Amino acid sequence: MKTKEELTGYDKVAILFDILGDSLSLNMFKDIPEAEFYKIWDHAKTLKNTVPTAVKKEVLEDYYFKMLSKDKYKDQTSSEKMFEFLEALDDEQLFVLLSPEKPKVIALALEQIDNEKRMIFLSKVNVEKQNKIVLQTGELNDIPLEAIIHTANELKKKCAFLPESVKFSRGGGKSVSEMLGKMPEDDAKKYLEQMKLDNPGLLQEVKKYFLLFDDIVAMPDGIAATFWGDPEIDLEIMATALADSETETVDKLQGYLPGKKAAMFTPKTADDNVSKREIDESKGKIKDQLQKKIDSGDINIDDVLAAPEVEE
């Protein structure tokens, strides 16, 4: 295993490329010819098993120190509002700025704006790229601070805007859950299934904040009785949300209602012609009600997601 002192300058550049990844390396080292870029990548592969992680970290810290010592970074710290210029862009400008970028850069930039603008941007890109951006949002914590600073400055140059201060966010499961919460139930399920295959760790983090309507239907008896028995549950919204559910499921949830409300509850039938949009909107309202109770501490999300007890 090599020590830091045994590494050549070329070795250190290769290590930086390996840590930053291709999209950020391409963005940060634009002056390197393409042919040389690929040579560095090949060299990085040869170093993978010969340089300890601790040494790689030293190389990164040295580079970070030198970068922040340059004049253009001297007055910029991790607490500065590096991405404020994005807030000044309208939806079309934002799309023109970000759409040519790699998914990781897009994910970092979208994390700095409000969820409504983020969803408008995502609606304009193809499904494959959407999926990559959403998954990368859960991994932004891996980006070194100097790469975030550089990315902010590069994007700032491209839109020719002088920034004022704004704290950057590093995404994670909560941000992904906010994205999913604005999607139709079926689309959110697809993303969760993809995460289950591609990134189980991110899925676990997302499920700390995000619930499908299926999760609500499958709640253990105790917590289900507490939630569905709440006086704030609107019977019309509940019936519409359950319009595409099996009769057995509807009967089970009706059984959690207090006596008078249970008698007043009228399940939807095919004759009611309830549209998918109406069903999705009602499911969203039910989920919002439960989320408010979770946010207030009245209900614990772990209890909601707990496996129902099986009688022996």
Beta strands, then each sheet from edge to edge (+ up, - down):
end
